[in-house]
């Protein structure tokens, strides 16, 4: 019994409908509501639903917002690069393991993520603080006589927190890409006289790029919107745009300005990925996530 093309098309539409509804309700509608909110005005009596571009004009006129936005992008980019430098060797180490040993180390990688994100960020306070573990060890060894003040509440502490929290999002895509490389390709390169560094840069690295791009995209996107880590570890010099947006919603009660800052961040990040996607291809950016 044959099935008509129109019947198959209707069945396909029905299968896609739940996903489309989920995307509409939880992805598109919130952004549309955020855009509407950004075009309203905050008053002492609440939010006045009159359309205006005043919030965006405030963002453009005040250079503080631009500097914090640029700082956020810089912190996210540096955190992504440092995370890649730490994660790639770790992924190669995991690929070199076999059987139960690999399973144990993968479990250890996931273990910290069974606790709260806030707890994992907060734990750096007793480690980097004035009376923290590092200062106690340095003083016990006689390396310093006074506690080091610069370990906490600065941009460097934010990098430490972000790299620690988001390393798994970089390691896993790279691990999956490396694990799918055929050993015969490396053996062939070795038989042809390739040295270890030549094999890495000409065989391993190009074949692992999908995982690298996927991990970089995820870590960068999550780092751009970071709030807890810079709030706990950053101090004034490590403030990111997420802290400013949260302050508009929670402290100053200026929801329209907070929404406008959120839309400005979304547009800026989308613009950056449009440029990168134009050069590398969007398929390359997200291929690692499907590997």
N, C-alpha and C positions, 0 to 999 in steps of 0.2 A: 504494500500500500504506500503510494507516494505522498509526500507532504509538499504542499505548495510553498513557493518562496514567500508569499505574503504571510502564511501561517508561521513559518520559521522566523520571519521578521518580527511578528507580534510577540512570539515567545521570547525572542531575544530582548525586545523592549521591556517585557515584564521582568526578566531576570536582572536587567540593568536598573530598573526603576527604584528598588530599595537603596542602592548605592547613590543614585542621583538625588534622592530625597535626603539621605544622610548628608551628602555634600552641600545641598542647598540649605538645610536647617543649621548645620553646625560649622559651616565654613563660609558660605556666601552671605547669608543673612546677617551674622554678627558683624561682618565687615561693612555691610551696607548701613546697619544701625550705627556703627562707629562713625561712618562718614556723615550721617545725618546729625549725630551728636556734636561732631566737630564744627558744624555750620550753625550751631545755636549759640546762645549767650548765657553766661553765668551771672546771676545777680544775687543780691543779699537775700532775696525772697525765693531763690531756687533757679531753675533753668528756664530761660525765656525762649520759646520755640519760634524765634524769628531768624530768618536766614541771613547769614552774614559771613564775610571772609575775615573778620577781625582777628580770629584766633590764629589764622595762618599769617596774617600781617604781623602779629605779635612775634611769632616765631622768626620771621624774616628780619624784623627790625632789631630784635635782641640778639646780639652776638653770642651771649652765654649759651643759648640753646644750640647754636651751630657748633661751638667749641665742644660741648658735651657730646653732640652727635658724632663729630669727628673722632673724639676720644673713644667713644663706644666702638666705632668701626675699627679703630686702630687696635684696641684691646682684643676685640674678637678676632682680628686677622692674626695678631701675634700669638694669641692663645691657640688658634688653629694650627699655625706653623709649629709651635713648640709641641703641641699634642702629636702632630705628625712625626716629629723627630723622636719623641719618646715611644710612640705606638708602633712604628714600622719595625724596629728591632724586636720588640715584644711579639709582634705578629709572626715574624720569621722564626722566633724561638718556639712559639706554639705550633707552627707548621712542622718544625723538626721533630716534635714529640709524636709518639705513637701510642695507640691503645689506651689503656687505663690511665697512664701518666698524663696524656693529653686531656682526658676527661677531668682529671683532678685539677689541673691548672686552669682549665676553662671554668670549672666551678669556683675556684678561688677568684677568678676575674669577676664573676657575677656576684660573689658573696657580699661585697659592700653595698650593692644596689638593692639588697633586701631590707636595708634600713632607709630611713627618711633622708631626702635630699638636704633638708635643713640640718639634720644631725650630722651628716657627712661634711657639711660646710662649717658647722659650729665647732667640730672637733679640732680645727686648726687654731682656734683661739688658745687653748691650753698648750698647743705645740709651739706657736710662734710668739706668744705673748711675752710681756716683760718678765713674768715669773714662770714662763713656759718651759717645756722640756728642753728645747735647743739651748736656751740661755742657761739653764741649770747645768747642762753637760759642758758647755763652754767654760763656765766659771769653775766647775769641778776639775776640769783639765788644766786650769790656769791660763787658758788662752785669752780670756777677757776678765777684767776685774769688775766691770759694770755691765749690767744687762744691755743688750743691743736693742735700741728703740725702733730701728728701721725695719725690723722683721714683719711688723704688722701695721695695718691701717695705711696702706699705700697701694700703688698700682701693682707692684711686684707680688704682694700677697694675693691680689685678685687673680693674677696669672696662676699662682700655685693652686688656688681653690678651683678655678675653672678647669685646669688640666687634670687635676685629680678627679673631679666629678664627671668630666665628659670623655675621659680616655677610652672607655669601653665603646663609645659610639664611633671612635676612630679605629680601634683595634679590630673589631669584628668584620667590617667590610674589607679591610686589607687582608685579614686572615682568610676570609672566604676566597678572595681573588688569588692569593698565593697558594691556597690549598688546591685550586683547580688547574694550576700549571702542571702540565705533563712532565714527569721526571725525565722522560726520554729527550725532551728539548734541552734540558740542562746537561744531560749526558752527551748529547750530540755536540753541544757547544764546547764541552770539555774535551771531547775526542778531536775536535778541530783545532785544539791548541789554545782555546780561550782561557785567559787567566781569571781568577775569581772576580776581580773588579770589572773585567770586561763582560763576563757572564751576567753579572748583576745589572750593569747599566744597559746592556744590549738585549738581554733576554728577560730577566726577572722583573726589573723595574717597568719596562713598557707593558708587560702583560698584567702587572698589578695596578696599573693606572686607573682602571674603572673603580676598584675598591678605594684607591687613594682619593679620587675625586668625590666619591660618595661620602666617605668619612669627613673630608674637608667641608663639604656642603652642610652636613648635619651638625658638625661641631660649630661652624661659623654661625649658622642660623640660631642655634640654641644659645650661643655665647652673646649674640647681639641683644637678645631679650633677657639676659641674666638680671636678676634682681636680688636674690638672697645672698649670693656670694659677695658682690660688691657692697651690699648693705652691712654684712657682718665683718668683712675683712678689708674693705677699701678705704674707709675714712673719706675725707673730703677730696683727696687727690685721686681716689679710685672710683668716684661716683660715675655711674653709667646712666644712659638715657632711661633705662627701666626704673631706676630710683626716682628720677625726676617725674616720670609719668605717674608712678605710684603716689608720689607726693601731691600731685595735682588732684588725684582722686581721693586720697585719704586725709591729707592735712589742710590744704587750701580750699578744698571742696569746689575746685574749678574743673568740673568734668569735661566741658567742651574743649578747654585748652589741652587737657590730658589726651582727649580723643584726637585732637589735631596733631599732637606730637606723635601719637601712635601711627596715624596715617602717614605722616611725613617719614617716619622710620620705615614703614612698609614700602613706600614709594622708593626711598633711597636704596633699600636692599634689593628690591625688584629691578631697579635700574642697573645696579652692579651685576646682578646675575644675568640680565639681558646682555650686557657687554661681554661677560665671560662666556655665556652660552653662544653668542655670535661667533666668538673666536674658536671655541672648543666644540661647540655643538651640544645642545641640551641632552641629546641621547648619551653622549660621553659622560656628562655630569651625573646622570642618574642610572647609568648602566650597572654600576657596582651594587646598587641597592637591589637589583633584580638578579644578580649573579647567584 
